[in-house]
Amino acid sequence: MKIMFNKSRPSPALPLGPTTSLHFSELCAGYPGRPVLRQVRGEITRLTMTALVGPNGSGKSTLLGVLAGVIKPTSGDLLRTSDRPPAFVPQRGAVGDTLPLTVRQTVEMGRWGERGPWRRLTARDHATVDAMLDRLSIGDLASRQLGELSGGQRQRALIAQGLAQESDLLLLDEPTTGLDPEARDRIGTLLTALVADGVTVVQATHDLEVARAADTCLLLQNGHLAGQGRPDQVLTTSSLTRLWQTL
């Protein structure tokens, strides 16, 4: 699936190999009066864990939003190998604590892409929701209000909602930020298992420990891609020193 945005000039053909899940070229995006991404080019490899790394304001969340389809770029190309839309898990703070939703209702929202919010869920939908609740070990929390949960429990509920979409691409925005070490490790183990099960995972993070555990890193700096490759290649002392010196 190729998605082309308004461009002032044609771009070269996008290379897309059998191991590529997403390829993006010359992406520019931002908000009214505030450009964020500037001519970003890179790719996401299938069946890997990719970390979008950088300080606050570097463009991580904006790039993730573009890949998820919730932010429209001003220009550039985006090519996906799958016809299924990606599953997007926003930051926990983006989901209001006051919403009167139970954990089950939260996960059921992941099936709305198949049925729409006003149509009854099928037996298969309910089975999918049950499977995701079990997979995230939150079946016993199904009747609890989302706002009553701990940070780690709430994050698992949101990931279960994403997995209920049954996409082969899972995008997460800062999934472990603000969690205690046990909850962070639990989420990390889960994401690694998802990759082994055939899901491509991309997470935005400013946590270097999380980033170093990924297969690939995309290092963002002031809306530009400053590096892409294995963590040991990208997250070097010299590159991180240059990054923090610009802040």
C-alpha positions in Angstrom: 0.0 0.0 0.0 1.5 3.3 -1.1 0.4 6.6 0.5 1.6 9.7 -1.3 1.2 13.2 0.1 1.4 16.6 -1.5 4.8 17.2 -2.8 6.4 20.1 -4.7 8.6 17.7 -6.6 8.4 14.0 -7.5 10.4 11.7 -5.3 12.4 8.6 -6.5 10.8 5.2 -6.4 10.7 3.8 -2.9 12.8 0.6 -2.4 10.7 -2.1 -0.7 12.4 -5.4 0.0 10.8 -8.6 1.4 12.0 -7.7 4.9 10.5 -4.2 5.0 7.3 -3.4 6.8 7.3 0.4 6.3 9.4 2.7 4.2 9.1 6.5 4.4 10.8 9.1 2.3 11.1 12.9 2.6 8.4 13.1 5.3 7.5 16.5 6.6 4.9 17.0 9.3 3.9 19.2 12.2 1.2 21.4 13.6 -0.2 24.8 12.6 2.7 27.2 12.8 5.1 24.6 14.2 6.8 22.2 11.7 8.3 19.1 13.5 9.5 16.5 11.0 11.8 17.7 8.3 12.7 15.5 5.3 12.8 12.3 7.3 13.7 9.1 5.4 13.9 5.6 6.8 12.4 2.2 7.1 10.9 -0.3 9.6 12.0 -3.9 9.2 9.5 -6.7 9.5 9.4 -8.9 12.6 11.7 -6.7 14.6 11.5 -4.3 17.6 12.3 -0.8 16.5 12.9 2.1 18.9 12.3 5.7 17.9 14.7 7.4 20.2 15.3 11.1 21.1 14.7 13.7 23.7 11.3 15.4 24.2 10.5 17.6 21.1 12.7 15.6 18.7 9.7 14.3 16.7 9.3 10.8 18.0 5.5 11.1 18.7 4.9 13.0 15.5 6.7 10.3 13.4 4.8 7.6 15.2 1.5 9.4 14.6 2.3 9.7 10.9 3.1 5.9 10.7 -0.2 5.2 12.5 -2.1 7.4 10.1 -3.4 9.8 12.8 -1.2 12.7 11.7 -1.2 13.7 8.0 2.2 14.8 6.7 2.5 18.0 4.7 4.7 16.1 2.1 6.5 12.9 1.6 5.9 9.2 0.8 4.9 6.3 3.0 4.8 2.7 1.7 3.4 -0.2 3.8 3.6 -3.9 2.8 0.4 -4.8 4.6 -3.2 -3.8 3.7 -4.2 -4.0 7.4 -3.9 -0.7 9.2 -1.4 -0.5 12.0 -2.5 -0.8 15.7 -1.6 2.4 17.6 -1.3 2.5 21.4 -1.0 6.2 22.5 0.6 7.4 25.7 -1.4 6.5 28.8 -1.9 10.2 29.5 -3.8 10.6 26.2 -6.6 8.4 27.5 -8.7 10.2 30.1 -9.0 8.7 33.6 -12.5 10.0 33.9 -13.9 8.0 31.0 -16.4 5.5 32.4 -14.9 2.5 30.7 -14.1 -0.9 32.1 -11.1 -2.8 31.0 -13.2 -5.1 28.9 -14.9 -2.1 27.1 -11.5 -0.6 26.5 -10.2 -3.8 24.8 -13.5 -4.2 22.9 -12.8 -0.8 21.3 -10.0 -2.6 19.4 -12.6 -4.4 17.4 -14.4 -1.2 16.3 -12.3 -1.1 13.2 -13.9 -4.3 12.1 -17.5 -3.6 13.3 -17.8 0.1 13.9 -18.6 1.6 17.3 -22.4 1.2 17.0 -22.6 -2.4 15.7 -22.8 -5.5 17.9 -19.7 -7.5 18.4 -19.7 -11.0 17.0 -18.8 -14.2 18.9 -15.4 -14.1 17.2 -14.9 -10.5 18.4 -15.7 -11.5 21.9 -13.4 -14.5 21.6 -10.6 -12.2 20.4 -11.2 -9.8 23.3 -11.1 -12.7 25.8 -7.8 -14.0 24.2 -6.2 -10.5 24.5 -7.3 -10.2 28.2 -5.7 -13.5 28.9 -2.6 -12.8 26.9 -2.0 -9.6 28.9 -3.0 -11.3 32.2 -5.7 -8.8 32.9 -8.8 -11.1 32.7 -9.4 -10.7 36.4 -9.5 -6.9 35.8 -12.1 -7.0 33.1 -14.9 -5.4 35.1 -12.7 -2.8 36.7 -12.8 0.9 35.7 -9.8 1.9 33.6 -9.2 4.9 35.9 -8.9 2.6 38.9 -5.9 0.7 37.6 -2.2 1.1 38.3 0.0 2.5 35.6 1.3 -1.0 34.6 -2.2 -2.5 34.5 -3.6 0.4 32.5 -0.8 0.1 30.0 -1.5 -3.6 29.6 -5.1 -2.8 28.9 -4.2 -0.3 26.2 -1.8 -2.8 24.6 -4.6 -5.5 24.7 -6.8 -3.0 22.9 -4.1 -2.6 20.2 -3.6 -6.4 19.9 -7.4 -6.8 19.5 -7.1 -5.1 16.2 -5.2 -8.1 15.0 -2.7 -6.0 13.0 0.8 -7.2 12.1 2.2 -3.8 13.0 2.0 -2.5 16.6 3.0 1.2 17.3 3.4 2.4 20.9 4.1 5.8 22.2 6.3 5.7 25.4 4.7 2.4 26.7 7.0 2.1 29.7 7.3 5.8 30.8 6.4 6.3 34.4 6.1 2.6 35.2 8.0 0.9 38.0 10.9 -1.5 37.1 8.7 -4.6 37.4 6.0 -3.2 35.2 8.6 -2.0 32.6 10.2 -5.5 32.5 6.8 -7.1 32.1 5.9 -4.9 29.2 9.3 -5.4 27.6 9.0 -9.2 27.9 5.5 -9.0 26.3 6.7 -6.9 23.3 9.6 -9.3 22.7 7.2 -12.2 22.7 4.9 -10.4 20.2 7.8 -10.1 17.7 8.5 -13.8 18.0 4.8 -14.4 17.3 4.9 -12.4 14.0 4.2 -8.8 15.0 6.4 -5.9 14.0 6.7 -3.6 17.0 7.7 0.1 16.9 7.9 2.1 20.1 8.8 5.7 20.8 11.0 6.1 23.9 13.5 8.4 25.5 14.7 5.5 27.8 18.1 4.4 26.5 17.9 1.1 28.4 14.7 0.3 26.5 16.2 1.5 23.2 19.4 -0.7 23.6 17.2 -3.8 24.0 15.6 -3.1 20.5 16.7 -4.7 17.3 16.9 -1.3 15.5 17.0 2.3 16.5 15.9 5.4 14.7 17.6 8.4 16.4 15.7 11.7 16.0 17.1 15.1 16.6 15.2 18.3 16.0 12.9 16.7 13.5 15.7 15.1 11.5 16.8 11.4 11.4 20.3 11.5 13.0 20.9 7.8 12.7 19.4 4.4 12.0 20.8 0.9 12.7 21.6 -1.5 15.5 21.6 0.2 18.9 25.3 -0.4 19.3 25.9 1.5 16.1 23.4 4.4 16.7 23.5 4.9 20.4 27.2 5.6 20.7 28.8 7.9 23.2 29.8 10.4 20.5 26.3 10.5 18.9 24.6 10.9 22.2 27.0 13.6 23.3 26.3 15.5 20.1 22.6 15.1 20.6 22.5 16.4 24.1 24.8 19.3 23.3 22.2 20.6 20.9 19.5 20.8 23.5 
